[in-house]
Amino acid sequence: ALDFQGVPTGIDITKVVKLGVTPVINTGIAHKEPGVGQVGAGVVRAPLACFEQALEAYGEKMGVA
C-alpha cells in the first residue's frame, strides 16, 4: 500500500534531448483529503527547451560543457 505516497521517478535529460521526445505530464490535482478523488485533469508535454536548458546547466556544473 502506497498510502497515497508519490512514486519516486527520474527523467534522463540526455535521452530526452537526444531523442527530442518529452515526457507526458498528468496535470490532475488530487483532493486535499486522501481518498476523496481528483479535482482536475489534463495531459500536457513539457517544452523541449526545459530539458535542453537543464542539460546545459548540468554540463556546466559537472565541468563538461
C-alpha positions, 0 to 999 in steps of 0.5 A: 500500500502506497498510502497515497505516497508519490512514486519516486521517478527520474527523467534522463535529460540526455535521452530526452534531448537526444531523442527530442521526445518529452515526457507526458505530464498528468496535470490532475490535482488530487483532493486535499483529503486522501481518498476523496478523488481528483479535482482536475485533469489534463495531459500536457508535454513539457517544452523541449527547451526545459530539458535542453536548458537543464542539460546545459546547466548540468554540463556546466556544473559537472565541468563538461560543457 
